[in-house]
Amino acid sequence: MHVRAYDRHMSADATKSPHIADSHDLIRVHGARVNNLRDVSVDIPKRRLTVFTGVSGSGKSSLVFGTIAAESQRLINETYSTFIQGFMPSQARPDVDVLSGLTTAILVDQERMGSDPRSTVGTATDANAMLRILFSRLGDPYIGSSQAFSFNIASASGAGAITIERGGQKVKERREFSITGGMCSRCEGRGNVSDFDLTALYDADKSLSEGALTIPGYSMDGWYGRIYRGCGFFDPDKPIKKFTKKQIDDLLYKEPTKIKVDGINVT
């Protein structure tokens, strides 16, 4: 197993006074024996990108997840009250001689965080909420409050009358509100859209009378054909590709409407 640390600071920074966080700039692991580790000792620099590489079974996960992250989580759990700890799983200290310099760890493994694709590391750790506040206050040009940077909040607006008491009298006033959200109204913040492939429902080059509908059970020879011919919402002899937008909407999405077909009232 190999450990490489990449310094993101430029050499010019060496002349500046060190940051207060650099007073404890190492995570020290001495004598780690978790799983297949055999007295592994390593000093990991903080505020650097450190990469653990090696063949399968060399102990990468045992060192990162089973030792460093596990101890960080155990120390955090000890800060909770005894009552809260009673509902949490008990965690033993990893088998290691010295493990110092730990801070809060955000653990991202290879498993999905949840069934909702909108669940990310940012939402699970509340880092996303802090970033939204940062962008809303420092962003240029100004877009809106932190809600404008949330893919879980949709934009909305509305208006109505409210009753307020003024000078001993009740007065009605019209008020409007507007919320700027970052959620895409089409995909609802999920990044993809599940929708029907309309080409699988009908043949646009044919008319309804010619059998344009390809859905099993929707035949012009049966009752559906009588409804389509007698509803009056569109011309059954016109190719669907020549329908207006309203006619297409009536064919696919029209709400239940009472009509009379061949002297029979249907919905």
Secondary structure, 3 states (H helix, E strand, C coil): CEEEEECCCCHHHHHCCCCHHHHHCEEEEEEECCCCCCCEEEEEECCCEEEEECCCCCCHHHHHHHHHHHHHHHHHHCCCCHHHHCCCCCCCCCCEEEEECCCCCCCCCCCCCCCCCCCCHHHHHCHHHHHHHHHHHHCCCCCCCHHHHCCCCCCEEEEEEEEEEECCEEEEEEEEEEECCCCCCCCCCCCCCCCCCHHHCECCCCECCCCCECCCCCCCCCHHHHHHHHCCCCCCCCEHHHCCHHHHHHHHHCCCCCEEECCEEEC
